[in-house]
Amino acid sequence: MPNLHEADTAPPPDRAVLDEIEQLAVELAQLAAAEIQGALGTLLTVRYKGLDEGLETLRDPVSEIDQRVERIMRMRLNERFPDHDFIGEEYDDRPGRDHDFVWAVDPIDGTTNFVNGFPLFAAAIGVLHRGKPVVGATWCSTSHALRPGIYHAQTGGTLRFDQEVVEPTVNPTVRRRLVGLPQIPSQIGPRDSRKTGSAAIELAFVAAGMLEACRIDTPNIWDVASGVALVEAAGGLVATRMESGWQSFDRFVASEQEGRSDLRLWKQPILAGRLDREALIAAVGI
């Protein structure tokens, strides 16, 4: 991963390259959707990462579909961009470590919902260039159009849903907007809370205007990379919490753990909303 100085001075990716990457990201989201929808109603094999690691916890379920979808995505990416790096939730194989382009992928975000038949889950494909989100494609099990589909965008482009431009509108007579928090502190004013169990869905819903804002407290990079790209393309703001407080988000930076520096280890709280920075922090940045 290049250092921040190198990343700041690097030219942006060529538009034709971004078009090709966005097209592939949408294709991967479509492949994921086909696998996920085909598995609905079947008896899935589910394991729990905590139990695999010798811990007595039933957090972090993994279905056979999570793993199958990621394998398909990896194979397809290898055909088109074999040198690009890939950070997936289910496998730690890294085909292009330190490449300028990194694909951060969650084959099913909201697996607990999925394995319980609760119909709020997503497949998220985010593409970074030197740490900066440049393409996002998130298949959602439902949407502003009341049907499954793919929100997608590239930096400098327009938010789209299944290729159609999304133009969020806000009803001025609705005086209590929704924010993605587990509960609403009294000091943030007349808003209602909604948590879906999927960070990818909540960020897509912020981009599309269904949520005014959301806060993701303990995300992994694959949970939010796509959604950050969508929110920024829709004209929203993303912030992250640093030691000095909430700061405007610029890019994902490798974190260190036990002497190892790796973008996969990134973990920072994320705020996203269609608000200015002060209003966003006032709304959900407590």
GIRALIN-V777176 format. One record per pair of residues at least 12 apart in sequence whose ideal C-beta (glycine too) atoms are under 6 Angstrom apart, sorted by the first residue. I is the first residue (numbers start at 1). J is the second residue. If there is no record, write none. Layout:
i = <I;I>
j = <J;J>
//
This chain:
i = <1;1;1;2;7;7;10;13;18;21;21;22;22;24;25;25;25;26;26;26;28;28;29;29;29;29;29;31;32;32;32;32;33;35;35;39;44;44;45;46;46;46;47;48;61;61;61;63;66;66;66;67;69;70;70;70;73;74;83;83;84;84;84;85;85;85;86;87;87;88;89;89;100;100;101;102;103;104;104;104;104;105;105;106;106;106;107;108;109;109;109;109;110;110;113;119;120;120;121;121;122;122;122;122;122;123;124;124;124;125;125;126;126;126;131;131;131;132;133;133;133;134;135;135;136;136;136;136;137;137;138;138;138;138;140;140;144;144;149;149;150;151;151;153;153;153;157;159;159;159;166;168;168;176;176;177;177;178;178;178;179;179;179;179;179;180;180;180;181;181;181;182;185;188;199;199;199;199;200;202;203;203;203;204;204;206;206;207;207;207;212;213;213;213;213;214;215;215;216;217;219;221;221;224;231;236;236;237;237;238;239;240;240;241;246;246;252;271;271>
j = <98;254;263;130;130;131;130;129;154;127;135;135;154;80;125;135;137;137;150;152;73;125;123;125;137;139;150;72;69;107;123;139;139;65;69;65;63;115;64;61;63;115;62;61;111;112;115;115;90;107;108;90;107;88;90;107;105;86;96;99;96;99;101;97;99;102;103;104;264;105;106;222;129;130;129;128;127;126;221;222;225;125;222;124;222;223;123;121;122;124;198;200;197;198;197;141;196;198;141;198;138;140;198;200;201;139;138;200;226;137;226;225;226;229;251;252;253;251;225;228;229;155;154;229;153;226;229;230;150;152;151;200;204;226;201;204;208;210;161;162;162;204;230;229;230;233;233;207;233;234;208;208;209;190;192;191;212;192;194;211;191;212;213;283;284;202;211;214;193;215;284;195;286;283;216;219;223;224;227;214;227;231;272;227;230;231;272;230;231;234;273;273;280;283;284;272;271;284;270;269;270;252;266;270;272;273;274;277;280;272;271;268;270;269;281;285;266;284;285>
//
